[in-house]
């Protein structure tokens, strides 16, 4: 396996690739090969779990100023649960880079959600030790962006675009339209500002690291203003 390709997928260049390889070492491999790999990825997994939780919480607080504590807690839980981590791991084909023991390999260990989720957390821990917090946060943001959009669009969650459309339809007003009014930042870290209109009336604005997130934030701001206006 080419560890350089995995680094490209992560968007991180390790000073010490031995640390990344340790993050990929399942305990079954270290049990069978103690001379080659005396340490498994379990300690790095512990560290990565803590770093991931902090990074996700920081992003939600910084990029979603309208979310309540309860909403942020719910989103964070959705982003760091095992099935979400496993999906992200599959998106970068992390399974094929794992070091597994013979029995774990034979039982389909490269596809097991638990192995994938734990390895992803271990990799995050390795990035943190090798590159520091800023680079790790950027790496997490790249990896988790599509999963964040998925979480935001969950039914009954915080899909404010659907809520806004339903609210406006109930009031028999013109359906909302979304327009990007500003784009800033470098290509790897762009930020979009979106305004939402009903006809010629600007209902609200929102910002985010993707157009979809910015639209959702604009819809949330609009809902807060509309509910206030209609309940006065």
C-alpha positions in Angstrom: 0.0 0.0 0.0 1.2 3.5 -0.8 1.1 5.6 2.4 1.7 8.7 0.3 -1.7 8.4 -1.4 -3.4 8.3 2.0 -1.5 11.4 3.0 -2.8 13.1 -0.1 -6.4 12.1 0.7 -5.9 13.5 4.2 -4.3 16.7 2.8 -1.5 16.2 5.3 2.2 15.5 4.8 3.6 13.7 7.8 7.1 14.5 9.1 7.2 11.0 10.6 5.2 8.4 8.6 5.8 5.9 11.4 3.2 7.7 13.5 0.7 7.4 10.7 1.4 3.7 10.3 0.9 3.2 14.0 -2.5 4.8 13.7 -3.3 2.1 11.1 -2.2 -0.8 13.3 -5.1 -2.9 14.6 -4.5 -4.7 17.9 -4.7 -8.1 16.1 -1.7 -7.1 14.0 0.4 -6.0 17.0 -0.5 -9.3 18.8 0.8 -11.3 15.9 3.8 -9.1 15.1 5.1 -7.6 18.4 8.6 -7.2 16.9 7.4 -5.2 13.9 4.6 -3.2 15.6 4.8 -3.3 19.4 2.0 -0.6 19.7 -1.5 -0.7 18.3 -3.5 2.3 17.4 -5.6 2.3 20.6 -3.8 5.1 22.4 -3.9 7.3 19.3 -7.6 6.5 19.0 -8.2 7.8 22.5 -6.3 11.0 21.7 -8.0 11.4 18.3 -11.5 11.0 19.9 -10.8 14.0 22.2 -9.3 16.1 19.5 -12.2 15.4 17.2 -14.8 16.3 19.8 -13.1 19.6 20.5 -12.7 20.5 16.8 -16.3 19.7 16.0 -17.6 21.7 19.0 -15.4 24.6 18.0 -16.6 24.6 14.4 -20.3 24.4 15.4 -19.8 27.3 17.9 -17.9 29.4 15.4 -19.8 28.7 12.2 -23.4 28.3 13.5 -24.1 31.3 15.8 -27.8 30.7 15.7 -27.7 27.1 17.1 -28.7 26.5 20.6 -26.7 24.4 23.0 -29.1 21.5 22.5 -28.9 21.8 18.7 -25.1 21.9 18.8 -25.0 18.9 21.1 -27.2 16.9 18.8 -25.2 17.8 15.7 -21.9 16.9 17.4 -23.3 13.5 18.4 -24.4 12.9 14.9 -20.9 13.7 13.5 -18.8 11.7 15.9 -20.9 8.5 16.1 -19.5 5.3 14.7 -21.5 5.1 11.5 -20.6 8.6 10.5 -16.9 8.0 11.2 -17.1 4.7 9.2 -18.6 6.5 6.2 -15.8 9.1 6.2 -13.2 6.4 6.5 -14.7 4.6 3.5 -14.7 7.8 1.5 -10.8 7.9 1.8 -10.6 4.1 1.4 -9.0 3.9 4.9 -9.7 0.2 5.2 -7.2 -0.9 2.6 -4.4 0.8 4.6 -5.1 -1.0 7.8 -2.6 -3.4 9.3 -4.6 -6.5 10.5 -3.9 -9.8 11.9 -4.6 -12.9 9.8 -7.8 -13.7 11.7 -9.1 -10.2 11.5 -8.2 -10.0 7.8 -10.0 -13.3 7.1 -13.2 -12.1 8.9 -13.5 -9.0 6.7 -11.8 -6.6 9.2 -11.1 -4.0 6.5 -14.8 -3.3 6.1 -15.9 -3.5 9.7 -17.4 -0.1 10.9 -15.8 -0.4 14.3 -12.3 -0.9 12.8 -12.8 2.0 10.3 -14.2 4.4 12.9 -11.4 3.6 15.4 -8.7 3.9 12.8 -10.0 7.3 11.6 -9.9 8.6 15.2 -6.4 7.2 15.5 -5.3 9.0 12.3 -6.7 12.2 13.6 -4.7 11.7 16.8 -1.6 11.1 14.7 -2.2 14.2 12.6 -2.5 16.2 15.9 0.8 14.9 17.3 2.6 15.4 14.0 1.1 18.7 12.7 -0.6 20.5 15.6 -4.1 21.7 16.2 -4.6 24.1 13.3 -3.6 21.6 10.6 -5.7 18.9 12.4 -8.8 21.2 12.4 -8.4 21.9 8.7 -8.0 18.2 8.0 -11.2 17.4 10.1 -13.1 20.1 8.3 -12.2 18.7 4.9 -13.1 15.2 5.9 -16.3 16.0 7.7 -17.8 18.6 5.4 -20.1 16.3 3.5 -21.1 14.5 6.8 -22.0 17.9 8.3 -24.2 18.7 5.4 -25.8 15.2 5.8 -26.4 15.9 9.5 -27.9 19.3 8.8 -30.4 17.8 6.3 -31.6 15.0 8.6 -35.4 15.0 8.9 -36.6 16.4 12.3 -33.1 17.9 12.8 -31.9 21.3 11.8 -33.0 21.4 8.1 -34.0 25.0 8.3 -34.4 25.3 4.5 -37.4 22.9 4.6 -38.8 24.6 7.7 -38.6 28.0 6.0 -40.3 26.8 2.8 -43.1 25.2 4.9 -43.5 28.4 6.9 -43.7 30.6 3.8 -46.1 28.3 2.0 -48.4 28.4 5.0 -48.4 32.2 4.7 -49.0 32.0 1.0 -45.9 34.0 0.2 -43.5 33.6 -2.7 -41.2 30.6 -2.2 -37.7 31.5 -1.0 -34.7 31.8 -3.3 -31.0 31.6 -2.3 -28.2 33.8 -3.7 -24.5 33.8 -3.0 -23.5 37.4 -2.3 -19.9 36.9 -1.1 -17.2 34.3 -1.4 -14.0 34.7 0.6 -10.9 32.7 1.6 -8.5 30.4 -0.3 -9.7 27.4 -2.3 -9.1 24.9 0.4 -10.9 27.0 3.0 -13.6 29.0 1.3 -16.4 30.8 3.1 -19.8 31.6 1.5 -22.3 34.2 2.4 -25.8 33.7 1.2 -29.0 35.7 1.4 -32.5 34.3 1.0 -35.3 36.2 -0.6 -39.1 35.9 -0.9 -39.7 37.9 -4.1 -37.7 41.1 -3.7 -37.7 41.0 0.1 -34.5 39.9 1.8 -35.5 37.5 4.6 -32.0 36.8 6.1 -28.4 36.1 5.5 -26.0 33.3 6.6 -22.4 32.1 6.2 -20.7 28.8 6.1 -17.9 26.7 4.7 -20.1 25.4 1.9 -23.1 26.9 0.0 -25.4 24.3 1.5 -24.4 25.2 5.0 -24.6 28.9 4.3 -28.1 28.5 2.8 -29.2 26.6 5.9 -27.9 29.3 8.2 -29.6 32.0 6.1 -32.9 30.0 6.4 -32.4 29.8 10.2 -31.9 33.5 10.5 -34.9 34.1 8.4 -37.1 31.9 10.5 -36.1 33.6 13.7 -37.0 37.0 12.2 -40.3 35.8 10.6 -41.4 34.1 13.8 -40.7 37.3 15.7 -42.6 39.4 13.3 -45.6 37.1 13.2 -45.8 36.8 17.0 -45.5 40.5 17.9 
